Amino acid sequence: MSRIFRRDGDVPKRSLWQRIKDIALADVGVVVRGGPDQGSLERLEEVLLDADFGVATTMRLVADVEGLALAGSVRTQQEFRAALRDGVERALLTGRHDVALTYAAQAPTVVLVIGVNGAGKTTFIGKLASALRAQRKRVVVAAGDTFRAGAIEQLKVWADRAGAEFVGATVGRDPAAVAVDALDVATKNNADVLIVDTAGRLHTSGNLMDELKKIVRVLGKRLPGAPHETLLVLDGTIGQNAVVQAKTFAAAVPITGLVVTKVDGTAKGGIVVAVHEAIDVPVKFIGTGESIGDLATFDAAEFSRELLEEV
């Protein structure tokens, strides 16, 4: 797949590995002489925490690397990097990690897209619709965000770009009713996939979270098993707030997959690992840019390589 991490103006940012070398491994020779000393380990912890891995993941990665170094399995800088890379990949492959979309036994498959304001839901829906259309699937996109006229108009633009059918709504209409109407349209028109947008709600708003629960409930009544996917879109630049958001949404509705957008350079990529571990939900997609084709199915091995690559 394409490069995972965004680069501003195609200029590589200072990588996580470069920061580890500069800050935690200024004296790389300590690795060869029997493992990092306590000061190096503490600095490594600081770098990983600053990269948004979170406390639990950071402590485990550091302990694993220290153990390998003391056992003589890590003797060079490259072996040190490989140990970290393998630790990140293992974390992402622990628990639920299947990146494939779940399709209904009988069409349409219903995909509900949720998340807070500004996370990139609308853009993701356009990209997903485009990717599905490239697979020759018939796609319907529904404007479940009825709070803002601009949101409806923007979603229509993306649906048109993707070649998907669009079910609009009037501002203020019940989003659950829009979702049901769209499901009826998708069923009548023999669509393969229905993608339902939702309002960019603050995860701290009880009323809006109740509305989200209602959408899930009425879809399930209309079509048993729906929604077949509930994808939570998270802004990759907001750090540990993404973990808080993920936990709150997961407490409200069953989440089947994560979409991390705006992954801005390698220095903060640890949030992908932290969120996955926080709610045991697979990361299914990574937004890799602004164009309609800039969407990548998540690959834990490639992510780990790019996160700790030489730049």
C-alpha positions in Angstrom: 0.0 0.0 0.0 1.0 3.6 -0.2 3.1 5.4 2.4 1.2 5.4 5.7 2.4 8.6 7.2 1.6 12.1 5.8 4.5 14.3 4.9 4.0 18.1 4.8 5.2 19.2 1.4 6.8 15.8 0.9 9.5 16.8 3.4 10.2 14.0 5.8 9.7 14.8 9.4 12.1 13.8 12.1 11.3 10.1 12.7 10.6 8.4 15.9 13.7 6.3 15.4 15.8 9.4 14.9 14.5 10.8 18.2 15.2 7.5 19.9 18.8 7.5 18.6 19.4 11.1 19.5 17.8 11.1 22.9 17.7 7.6 24.3 20.7 6.0 22.6 23.2 8.8 22.4 25.8 6.2 23.5 24.8 3.3 21.2 27.7 1.4 22.6 25.8 0.6 25.8 23.7 -1.9 23.8 26.8 -3.8 22.6 28.2 -3.8 26.1 25.2 -5.6 27.6 22.1 -3.5 27.2 20.9 0.0 27.8 21.6 1.5 31.2 18.9 2.8 33.4 19.3 6.4 32.1 18.9 5.2 28.5 15.8 3.2 29.4 14.2 6.2 31.1 14.9 8.3 28.1 13.5 5.7 25.8 10.3 5.7 28.0 10.1 9.5 27.6 10.4 9.3 23.8 7.7 6.6 23.5 5.3 8.4 25.9 5.8 11.6 23.9 5.0 9.6 20.7 1.6 8.7 22.4 2.1 5.0 23.0 0.6 5.4 26.4 2.0 4.1 29.7 1.1 0.4 29.5 2.4 -0.1 25.9 5.5 2.0 26.6 6.5 0.0 29.7 6.0 -3.3 27.9 8.1 -2.2 24.9 10.9 -1.0 27.1 10.9 -4.2 29.3 10.9 -6.4 26.2 13.9 -4.5 24.7 15.8 -4.5 28.0 15.2 -8.3 28.4 16.5 -9.0 24.9 19.5 -6.8 25.4 20.4 -8.4 28.7 20.0 -11.9 27.1 22.4 -10.9 24.3 19.8 -10.9 21.6 20.2 -7.2 20.9 23.8 -6.2 20.2 23.6 -3.6 17.5 21.6 -0.4 16.8 19.7 -2.2 14.0 18.9 -5.1 16.3 17.6 -2.6 18.8 15.4 -1.0 16.2 14.1 -4.4 15.0 13.2 -5.4 18.6 11.1 -2.2 19.0 9.5 -2.7 15.6 8.6 -6.3 16.4 7.1 -5.2 19.8 4.9 -2.6 18.1 3.7 -5.2 15.5 2.9 -7.7 18.2 0.9 -5.1 20.1 -1.2 -4.4 17.0 -1.8 -8.1 16.3 -2.8 -8.8 19.9 -6.6 -9.2 20.5 -9.0 -8.3 17.7 -6.9 -7.4 14.7 -8.8 -8.5 11.5 -8.7 -5.6 9.2 -11.2 -6.9 6.6 -14.6 -5.3 6.4 -17.5 -7.6 7.6 -20.1 -8.1 4.8 -23.6 -9.2 5.4 -24.6 -12.6 4.2 -27.3 -10.8 2.1 -26.9 -7.3 0.8 -26.9 -4.5 1.7 -24.1 -4.4 4.2 -24.6 -1.4 6.5 -21.5 0.6 7.6 -22.1 3.2 10.3 -19.4 5.9 10.6 -19.0 7.7 13.9 -16.7 10.2 15.6 -16.3 13.7 16.9 -16.3 17.0 15.0 -13.2 17.5 12.8 -12.0 13.9 12.9 -12.4 13.4 9.2 -15.6 11.3 8.9 -16.9 12.9 5.8 -13.6 12.6 3.9 -13.3 9.0 5.0 -16.8 8.1 3.8 -15.9 9.5 0.4 -12.7 7.6 0.3 -14.4 4.4 1.4 -17.2 4.8 -1.1 -14.6 5.3 -3.9 -12.6 2.2 -2.8 -15.8 0.1 -2.8 -16.9 1.5 -6.2 -13.5 0.5 -7.5 -14.4 -3.1 -6.5 -17.6 -2.7 -8.6 -19.9 -2.5 -5.6 -23.1 -0.5 -5.7 -22.8 2.0 -2.8 -25.4 4.3 -1.2 -24.2 7.1 1.1 -26.7 8.6 3.7 -26.5 12.0 5.2 -27.1 11.2 8.8 -25.6 14.4 10.1 -28.7 16.6 10.0 -27.3 19.3 12.3 -25.6 21.3 9.6 -26.6 22.0 6.0 -22.9 22.3 5.2 -22.3 18.7 6.3 -25.1 17.4 4.0 -23.7 19.4 1.1 -20.2 18.3 1.7 -21.1 14.7 1.9 -23.0 14.9 -1.4 -19.9 16.3 -3.1 -17.8 13.3 -1.9 -20.6 10.8 -2.8 -20.7 12.3 -6.3 -16.9 12.1 -6.7 -17.0 8.4 -5.6 -19.9 7.6 -8.0 -22.1 6.5 -5.1 -25.9 7.1 -4.8 -26.7 9.8 -2.2 -29.6 10.0 0.2 -29.9 13.5 1.6 -31.8 15.0 4.4 -33.2 18.3 5.6 -31.5 20.1 8.5 -33.0 19.0 11.8 -34.5 15.8 10.7 -34.3 12.7 12.9 -31.0 11.0 11.9 -32.4 7.6 12.8 -35.2 8.2 10.3 -32.7 9.2 7.6 -30.8 6.0 8.3 -33.9 3.9 7.9 -35.0 5.7 4.7 -31.5 5.1 3.3 -31.6 1.5 4.2 -34.9 1.2 2.3 -33.4 2.9 -0.7 -30.3 0.6 -0.6 -32.5 -2.5 -0.4 -34.8 -1.3 -3.2 -31.9 -0.5 -5.5 -30.0 -3.7 -4.8 -27.0 -1.8 -3.3 -24.1 -3.8 -1.9 -23.1 -1.3 0.8 -24.9 1.5 2.6 -22.6 3.9 4.4 -24.4 6.1 7.0 -22.8 9.3 8.2 -23.5 10.6 11.7 -23.2 14.0 13.3 -19.7 14.9 14.6 -20.7 14.6 18.2 -18.7 15.5 21.2 -18.1 12.3 23.1 -19.0 14.1 26.3 -22.6 14.9 25.1 -25.0 12.5 26.6 -27.9 13.5 24.4 -26.0 13.0 21.2 -24.6 9.7 22.4 -28.2 8.6 23.1 -29.1 9.6 19.6 -26.2 7.4 18.3 -27.6 4.5 20.3 -31.0 5.1 18.7 -29.6 4.9 15.2 -27.9 1.6 15.9 -31.1 0.3 17.5 -33.5 1.3 14.6 -31.1 -0.1 12.0 -31.0 -3.4 13.8 -34.8 -3.5 13.9 -35.1 -2.8 10.2 -32.4 -5.2 9.2 -31.3 -7.8 11.7 -27.5 -7.7 12.2 -27.2 -4.1 11.0 -25.0 -2.1 11.3 -22.6 -4.8 10.2 -19.7 -2.4 10.7 -19.5 0.6 13.1 -16.3 2.4 12.3 -14.9 5.0 14.7 -12.9 7.8 13.0 -10.2 9.3 15.2 -7.9 12.3 14.5 -4.4 10.9 14.8 -3.0 14.3 15.9 -4.9 14.7 19.1 -2.8 12.3 21.2 -4.2 10.6 24.3 -7.6 12.4 23.8 -8.1 9.8 21.1 -8.0 7.1 23.7 -10.6 8.9 25.9 -12.9 9.3 22.8 -12.5 5.7 21.9 -13.4 4.4 25.4 -16.4 6.7 25.6 -17.8 5.7 22.2 -17.1 2.0 22.9 -19.1 2.3 26.1 -22.1 3.6 24.1 -22.2 1.4 21.0 -20.3 -1.7 19.8 -17.4 -0.6 17.6 -16.0 -3.0 15.0 -13.2 -1.0 13.6 -11.0 2.1 13.9 -10.1 4.6 11.3 -7.1 6.8 12.1 -6.9 10.0 10.0 -4.3 12.8 9.8 -1.4 10.6 10.9 1.0 13.4 10.8 4.6 12.1 10.4 6.1 9.2 12.4 6.8 11.0 15.6 3.3 10.6 17.1 2.2 7.3 15.5 2.1 5.5 18.8 -1.5 6.7 19.3 -2.6 4.0 16.8 -1.2 1.3 19.1 -2.6 2.9 22.3 -6.2 3.2 20.9 -6.1 -0.4 19.6 -5.0 -1.7 23.0 -7.4 0.5 25.0 -10.6 -0.9 23.5 -9.4 -4.1 21.7 -10.8 -3.1 18.3 -8.8 -3.5 15.1 -7.4 -0.6 13.2 -9.0 -1.1 9.8 -8.0 2.0 7.8 -5.4 4.8 7.8 -6.0 8.0 6.0 -2.8 8.7 4.0 -3.6 12.1 2.5 -6.3 14.4 1.2 -7.2 12.9 -2.2 -10.0 10.5 -2.7 -7.6 7.6 -3.2 -5.6 8.3 -0.1 -7.0 5.5 2.0 -5.0 2.4 3.1 -6.2 -0.8 4.6 -4.2 -1.1 7.8 -1.1 -3.4 7.7 0.5 -3.8 11.2 3.8 -4.9 9.8 4.1 -2.0 7.3 3.0 0.4 10.0 5.6 -0.8 12.4 8.3 -0.6 9.7 7.4 3.0 8.7 7.1 4.1 12.4 10.6 3.1 13.1 12.2 3.7 9.7 15.4 5.7 9.1 14.5 9.1 7.8 
